[in-house]
Amino acid sequence: MKPWRLPAHSGVIPAFPGLDPLCAGILVSRGITSPEAAAAFLHGGILHDPSAMRGMERAVAVIEEAMSAGELIAVYGDYDCDGMTATVLLYRYLEERGAKVAYYIPDREKEGYGLNREACRALAESGVKLVITVDNGVSAHEEVAYLYELGLRVVITDHHQPRETLPACEAVLNPHRADDEYPFKDLAGVGVAFKLVCALEGDDAGFDTLRRFADLVCIGTIADVVPLTGENRVIAAEGLRCLSESENPGLRALLAVSGLSPEKLGAQSVSFGLAPRLNAASRLGKCDQSVELLLCEDEAEAARLAAEVDTCNQRRRALEEGILREIAAQIAENPALVRGRVLVLAGAGWHHGVIGIAAARVMQRYGRPVLLLSILGEEARGSARSIPGFSIIDAVSACASVLTRYGGHPLAAGVSLAAKAIPRLRVMLEEEAARLCPDMPRPELSVDVEITPAQGCDLRQAEALMQLEPFGAGNEQPVLLLRNVRVEGLDAIGNGAHLRARLSAGGRFFQAVGFRMTPETFPIPQGRTGDLCVTLTVNEYNGTRRPSLQILDAHPAGFRQEQYLEEIYAYERFSRGEALSAQEAGRLTPSRGQTALVWRAVRGGGVSADPDALASRLGAWEDSPPISPGQVRIAADVLIEAGLIAREGEKFRIVPAEGKTDLTQTAILCDLYRRQKGCEAP
């Protein structure tokens, strides 16, 4: 269960002309508090004059000179979706202008991100005279200087944070440079490349050029998870419209293999349908395949390439699931691996193109920063993913002495090191994390508005929410809070991977689905009430439109968030052998009767090993609870130590035992008893 952040406003929602009250409440919760601001958000999208970006005039002049002189121009991109769509956008435009143009995408595994000397030399040897980077280059000082040594000129377009000094080249287009006054700073790499195309075209307003290339700019923008506000909202909205009627054979073939209907495209279609497939080829070492697909003009060839890209995505999924199974086996064998503030897990031969995605999955599962390391001989390479409130790059930087290479940003990082240094890295990361965050922040769920089933959850409300689309980073799918909902039934669906909940509230019956949830792990048992955070969308099937509720999280009735967090943080400190007050130790220590409650629940069968689900089943949130969430965790640990229960997959099971066991002599309880007396464990 996640902590919930409730709306900060008073609950008095102003009337916004032409906008459903539910939508108005969502906008207010997001800081849009006046009709004028709401109208600007919904309908006031503009594209800024590209000449406002520092260096644009020089960039255009240099590129026009190269085209006039018949020089070979190379577009140097990146292997992610943002970089690939930017490459295709600029390549296609220059080709339409009659330029001699080539493109280069570095190999993810062999070359890594950005410019490299070998690629620079190869470009020079092929006759390139001008290199235009897209989605990279702003930090490539040495490589840019090397290109000039080879007699080439360089124009950089990028959106990553620059260093204090910029590479010495013809022009650097980046809205984040310190001397740049461009009004919108959150463009993706493809967005910056798009502004360059607008300037080359002389299209100051930008909309004519956007209509030509909106499908590509939209995909890269959404895939790069930049905020869908300002110009990005305009780009995404126009791009989704253009995608539904795209004339690009490659995109049409990609939509087909993705199983997406062109008439029902939203930002999620791009995020979970198109982008993973485009990225999959580069993750598996076929970096040019997706670019070839997007550039393809032959229907049959596009279908072939799309099928290959889809096959790569299937293989990527299989590799990812294989890594996750290995991780689950490691944790089952050694639960201490997930007790740290930062989870550091390693395996031999994990595919480096996939471990970043796997790290994100593990982070979502445990709610803590994760670093996954792939061991290849004597070396290890890893990808880290973090949670808001904990900068993984700051923590990684503090471990530089054991790393051979590292880089990233607060929520993601990459590292390389000697395999033998992994244990030392694990210790150093934990020490730095303890210094930065004594109690690791837990991922929160932000609630936009509270409603009752009588007020919403119907088709009219679901359709009203469509006014706020497109949803994505910076304009997330609205989260609605439903209170006092009774769970009438829970059914497993999707081969047991998901659940369908039959619910009632206020005399109304309805259903909702929970992805990656099961009836056993759902924190509100059947027959009890609780609160749900949900999203509301329109589902259309066989011509029939229905409202669709998806459960994001659930809290049992009586859930006390602050108490829950206090006990969980205390339990985590105890499990790591850290200091506890005598009072905290006392609150965590279960009585014999409370421990017996847990044992009897397991004996009854079908008990999830998820401690929150078990706590809910045992009534931990009642007014006078028989057991607290922290005591549930300790009791389960004590029973495992005593050999009376064991984890088997996602559930607990009874371990047959002869005679009686004195639980008070377990190391866990002895430690807690000492701490209650003010003595720390030796």
ZIURNOR-V933840 format. One record per residue. RES is the residue in one letter. SS is DSSP state (H for helix, E for strand, - for the rest). OMEGA is omega as a letter, one per 40 degrees, with the letter a starting at -180 (999 if undefined). D_FIRST is the distance of its C-alpha to the first C-alpha in whole Angstrom. Layout:
[[RES:SS:OMEGA:D_FIRST] [RES:SS:OMEGA:D_FIRST]]
//
This chain:
[[M:-:a:0] [K:-:i:4] [P:E:i:7] [W:E:i:9] [R:E:a:13] [L:-:a:15] [P:-:a:19] [A:-:a:21] [H:-:a:24] [S:-:a:26] [G:-:i:25] [V:-:a:29] [I:-:i:29] [P:-:i:32] [A:-:i:34] [F:-:a:35] [P:-:i:38] [G:-:a:37] [L:-:i:33] [D:-:a:31] [P:H:i:29] [L:H:i:26] [C:H:i:27] [A:H:i:28] [G:H:i:25] [I:H:i:23] [L:H:i:26] [V:H:i:26] [S:H:i:22] [R:-:i:23] [G:-:i:26] [I:-:a:29] [T:-:a:31] [S:-:i:34] [P:H:a:36] [E:H:i:38] [A:H:i:34] [A:H:i:33] [A:H:i:36] [A:H:i:36] [F:H:a:33] [L:H:a:33] [H:H:a:37] [G:-:a:38] [G:-:i:37] [I:-:i:40] [L:-:a:41] [H:-:i:43] [D:-:a:46] [P:H:a:46] [S:H:i:49] [A:H:i:46] [M:-:a:45] [R:-:i:47] [G:-:a:49] [M:H:a:49] [E:H:i:52] [R:H:i:53] [A:H:i:51] [V:H:a:53] [A:H:a:56] [V:H:a:55] [I:H:i:54] [E:H:i:57] [E:H:a:59] [A:H:i:58] [M:H:a:58] [S:H:a:62] [A:-:a:63] [G:-:a:61] [E:-:i:59] [L:E:a:57] [I:E:i:53] [A:E:i:50] [V:E:a:46] [Y:E:a:44] [G:-:a:41] [D:-:a:37] [Y:-:i:36] [D:-:a:32] [C:H:i:32] [D:H:a:33] [G:H:a:36] [M:H:i:37] [T:H:i:38] [A:H:i:39] [T:H:a:42] [V:H:i:43] [L:H:a:43] [L:H:i:45] [Y:H:a:47] [R:H:a:48] [Y:H:a:49] [L:H:i:51] [E:H:i:53] [E:H:i:53] [R:-:i:55] [G:-:a:57] [A:-:i:56] [K:E:a:56] [V:E:i:53] [A:E:i:51] [Y:E:i:47] [Y:E:i:45] [I:-:i:42] [P:-:i:41] [D:-:a:40] [R:-:a:36] [E:-:a:37] [K:-:a:41] [E:-:a:41] [G:-:a:37] [Y:-:i:37] [G:-:i:39] [L:-:i:43] [N:-:a:45] [R:H:a:48] [E:H:i:49] [A:H:i:48] [C:H:a:50] [R:H:i:53] [A:H:i:53] [L:H:i:52] [A:H:a:56] [E:H:i:57] [S:-:i:57] [G:-:i:58] [V:E:i:55] [K:E:i:57] [L:E:i:54] [V:E:i:50] [I:E:i:47] [T:E:i:44] [V:E:i:41] [D:-:i:37] [N:-:i:38] [G:-:a:41] [V:-:i:41] [S:-:a:40] [A:-:a:43] [H:H:a:46] [E:H:a:48] [E:H:i:47] [V:H:i:49] [A:H:i:51] [Y:H:i:52] [L:H:i:52] [Y:H:i:55] [E:H:a:57] [L:-:i:57] [G:-:i:59] [L:-:i:56] [R:E:a:54] [V:E:i:50] [V:E:a:48] [I:E:i:45] [T:E:a:42] [D:-:i:39] [H:-:i:36] [H:-:a:34] [Q:-:i:35] [P:-:i:38] [R:-:a:40] [E:-:i:42] [T:-:a:45] [L:-:i:45] [P:-:i:47] [A:-:a:50] [C:-:a:51] [E:-:a:52] [A:E:i:49] [V:E:i:46] [L:E:a:44] [N:-:a:40] [P:-:a:39] [H:-:i:37] [R:-:a:41] [A:-:a:41] [D:-:a:45] [D:-:a:43] [E:-:i:43] [Y:-:a:42] [P:-:a:40] [F:-:a:36] [K:-:a:35] [D:-:i:32] [L:-:i:34] [A:-:i:33] [G:H:i:36] [V:H:i:37] [G:H:i:37] [V:H:i:39] [A:H:i:41] [F:H:i:42] [K:H:i:43] [L:H:i:46] [V:H:i:47] [C:H:a:47] [A:H:i:49] [L:H:a:51] [E:H:a:52] [G:-:a:53] [D:-:a:50] [D:-:i:49] [A:-:i:47] [G:-:a:45] [F:H:i:45] [D:H:i:47] [T:H:i:46] [L:H:a:43] [R:H:i:44] [R:H:a:45] [F:H:a:42] [A:H:a:39] [D:H:a:38] [L:H:a:38] [V:H:i:37] [C:H:a:34] [I:H:a:32] [G:H:a:33] [T:H:a:31] [I:H:a:28] [A:H:a:28] [D:-:i:28] [V:-:i:25] [V:-:a:27] [P:-:i:26] [L:-:i:28] [T:-:i:30] [G:H:a:33] [E:H:a:35] [N:H:i:32] [R:H:i:32] [V:H:a:35] [I:H:a:35] [A:H:a:32] [A:H:i:34] [E:H:a:37] [G:H:i:36] [L:H:i:34] [R:H:a:37] [C:H:i:39] [L:H:a:37] [S:-:i:38] [E:-:a:41] [S:-:i:42] [E:-:a:45] [N:-:a:44] [P:H:a:44] [G:H:i:42] [L:H:i:39] [R:H:i:40] [A:H:i:40] [L:H:i:37] [L:H:a:35] [A:H:a:37] [V:H:i:36] [S:H:a:32] [G:-:a:33] [L:-:i:32] [S:-:a:34] [P:H:a:36] [E:H:a:36] [K:H:a:32] [L:-:i:31] [G:-:a:28] [A:H:i:27] [Q:H:i:24] [S:H:i:27] [V:H:a:28] [S:H:a:25] [F:H:i:24] [G:H:a:28] [L:H:a:30] [A:H:a:29] [P:H:i:28] [R:H:i:31] [L:H:a:33] [N:H:a:31] [A:H:a:31] [A:H:a:35] [S:H:i:35] [R:H:a:32] [L:-:i:35] [G:-:i:38] [K:-:a:39] [C:-:a:39] [D:-:a:42] [Q:H:a:41] [S:H:i:38] [V:H:i:41] [E:H:i:44] [L:H:a:42] [L:H:i:41] [L:H:a:45] [C:-:i:46] [E:-:i:49] [D:-:a:50] [E:H:a:48] [A:H:i:48] [E:H:i:48] [A:H:i:44] [A:H:i:43] [R:H:a:44] [L:H:i:42] [A:H:i:39] [A:H:i:39] [E:H:i:39] [V:H:i:36] [D:H:i:34] [T:H:i:35] [C:H:a:34] [N:H:i:31] [Q:H:i:31] [R:H:i:32] [R:H:i:29] [R:H:a:26] [A:H:i:28] [L:H:i:28] [E:H:i:25] [E:H:i:24] [G:H:i:26] [I:H:a:25] [L:H:i:21] [R:H:i:23] [E:H:i:25] [I:H:i:22] [A:H:i:20] [A:H:i:23] [Q:H:a:24] [I:H:i:20] [A:H:a:21] [E:H:a:24] [N:-:a:23] [P:H:i:20] [A:H:a:21] [L:H:a:21] [V:H:i:17] [R:-:a:17] [G:-:i:19] [R:-:i:18] [V:E:a:19] [L:E:i:19] [V:E:a:22] [L:E:a:23] [A:E:i:27] [G:E:a:29] [A:E:i:32] [G:-:i:33] [W:-:a:30] [H:-:a:31] [H:-:i:31] [G:-:a:30] [V:-:a:27] [I:H:i:25] [G:H:i:24] [I:H:i:22] [A:H:i:21] [A:H:i:20] [A:H:i:18] [R:H:i:16] [V:H:i:15] [M:H:i:14] [Q:H:a:11] [R:H:a:11] [Y:H:i:10] [G:-:i:10] [R:-:i:13] [P:E:a:17] [V:E:i:19] [L:E:i:22] [L:E:a:24] [L:E:i:28] [S:E:a:30] [I:E:i:33] [L:E:a:36] [G:-:a:39] [E:-:a:39] [E:E:i:37] [A:E:i:33] [R:E:a:32] [G:E:i:28] [S:E:a:26] [A:E:i:23] [R:E:a:20] [S:-:a:18] [I:-:i:15] [P:-:a:17] [G:-:i:18] [F:-:a:19] [S:-:a:22] [I:H:a:23] [I:H:i:27] [D:H:i:27] [A:H:i:26] [V:H:a:28] [S:H:i:31] [A:-:i:31] [C:-:a:32] [A:H:a:34] [S:H:i:37] [V:H:a:35] [L:-:i:35] [T:-:i:38] [R:E:i:36] [Y:E:i:33] [G:E:i:32] [G:E:a:29] [H:E:a:27] [P:-:a:24] [L:-:i:21] [A:E:a:23] [A:E:i:26] [G:E:a:29] [V:E:i:31] [S:E:i:34] [L:E:i:35] [A:E:a:37] [A:H:a:35] [K:H:a:36] [A:H:a:35] [I:H:i:31] [P:H:i:31] [R:H:i:32] [L:H:i:30] [R:H:i:27] [V:H:a:28] [M:H:i:29] [L:H:i:26] [E:H:i:24] [E:H:i:26] [E:H:i:26] [A:H:i:22] [A:H:i:23] [R:H:a:26] [L:H:a:24] [C:-:i:20] [P:-:i:20] [D:-:a:17] [M:-:i:15] [P:-:i:13] [R:-:i:10] [P:-:a:10] [E:E:i:9] [L:E:a:10] [S:E:i:13] [V:-:i:14] [D:-:a:18] [V:E:i:19] [E:E:i:18] [I:E:i:20] [T:-:i:21] [P:-:i:22] [A:-:a:26] [Q:-:a:26] [G:-:a:24] [C:-:i:23] [D:-:a:26] [L:H:a:28] [R:H:i:30] [Q:H:i:27] [A:H:i:26] [E:H:i:29] [A:H:a:29] [L:H:i:26] [M:H:i:28] [Q:H:a:30] [L:H:a:28] [E:-:e:28] [P:-:i:28] [F:-:i:24] [G:E:i:23] [A:-:a:22] [G:-:i:23] [N:E:a:23] [E:-:i:20] [Q:-:a:19] [P:-:i:19] [V:-:a:15] [L:E:i:16] [L:E:i:15] [L:E:a:16] [R:E:i:16] [N:E:i:17] [V:E:i:17] [R:E:i:18] [V:E:a:17] [E:E:a:20] [G:E:i:20] [L:E:a:18] [D:E:i:20] [A:E:i:19] [I:E:i:21] [G:-:a:22] [N:-:i:23] [G:-:a:20] [A:-:a:18] [H:E:i:16] [L:E:i:16] [R:E:a:18] [A:E:i:17] [R:E:a:20] [L:E:i:19] [S:E:i:21] [A:E:i:21] [G:-:i:25] [G:-:a:27] [R:E:i:26] [F:E:a:24] [F:E:a:23] [Q:E:i:20] [A:E:i:18] [V:E:i:16] [G:E:a:13] [F:-:a:14] [R:-:i:13] [M:-:i:12] [T:-:i:14] [P:-:a:15] [E:-:a:14] [T:-:a:10] [F:-:a:9] [P:-:i:8] [I:-:a:11] [P:-:i:14] [Q:-:i:17] [G:-:i:19] [R:-:a:17] [T:E:i:15] [G:E:a:12] [D:E:a:12] [L:E:i:11] [C:E:a:11] [V:E:i:14] [T:E:a:17] [L:E:a:20] [T:E:i:23] [V:E:i:26] [N:E:i:27] [E:E:a:30] [Y:E:a:32] [N:-:i:36] [G:-:i:36] [T:E:a:34] [R:E:a:31] [R:E:i:28] [P:E:a:25] [S:E:i:22] [L:E:i:19] [Q:E:a:16] [I:E:i:12] [L:E:a:10] [D:E:a:7] [A:E:i:7] [H:E:i:7] [P:E:i:10] [A:-:a:13] [G:-:a:14] [F:-:a:10] [R:-:a:12] [Q:H:a:10] [E:H:i:13] [Q:H:i:13] [Y:H:a:10] [L:H:i:10] [E:H:a:14] [E:H:a:13] [I:H:i:11] [Y:H:i:14] [A:H:i:17] [Y:H:a:15] [E:H:i:15] [R:H:i:19] [F:H:a:20] [S:H:i:19] [R:-:i:21] [G:-:a:24] [E:-:a:24] [A:-:i:25] [L:-:i:24] [S:-:i:25] [A:H:i:27] [Q:H:i:25] [E:H:i:21] [A:H:i:23] [G:H:a:24] [R:H:a:20] [L:H:a:19] [T:-:i:22] [P:-:i:22] [S:-:i:25] [R:H:i:27] [G:H:i:26] [Q:H:i:22] [T:H:i:22] [A:H:i:24] [L:H:a:22] [V:H:a:20] [W:H:a:23] [R:H:i:24] [A:H:i:20] [V:H:i:21] [R:H:i:25] [G:-:i:24] [G:-:i:23] [G:-:a:20] [V:-:i:17] [S:E:i:14] [A:-:i:14] [D:-:a:10] [P:H:i:10] [D:H:i:7] [A:H:i:9] [L:H:i:12] [A:H:i:11] [S:H:a:11] [R:H:a:14] [L:-:i:16] [G:-:a:15] [A:-:a:14] [W:-:i:13] [E:-:a:17] [D:-:i:19] [S:-:a:21] [P:-:i:18] [P:-:a:20] [I:-:a:17] [S:-:i:15] [P:H:i:12] [G:H:i:14] [Q:H:i:17] [V:H:a:15] [R:H:i:14] [I:H:a:18] [A:H:i:19] [A:H:i:18] [D:H:i:20] [V:H:a:23] [L:H:i:23] [I:H:i:23] [E:H:a:25] [A:-:i:28] [G:-:a:28] [L:-:i:27] [I:E:i:24] [A:E:i:23] [R:E:i:20] [E:E:a:22] [G:-:a:20] [E:-:a:16] [K:E:i:18] [F:E:i:19] [R:E:i:23] [I:E:i:26] [V:-:a:28] [P:-:a:32] [A:-:i:33] [E:-:i:37] [G:-:a:37] [K:-:i:35] [T:-:i:33] [D:-:a:33] [L:H:a:29] [T:H:a:30] [Q:H:i:32] [T:-:a:29] [A:H:a:28] [I:H:a:25] [L:H:i:26] [C:H:i:29] [D:H:a:28] [L:H:i:26] [Y:H:i:29] [R:H:a:31] [R:H:i:28] [Q:H:i:28] [K:-:i:32] [G:-:i:31] [C:-:i:32] [E:-:i:30] [A:-:i:30] [P:-:999:33]]
//
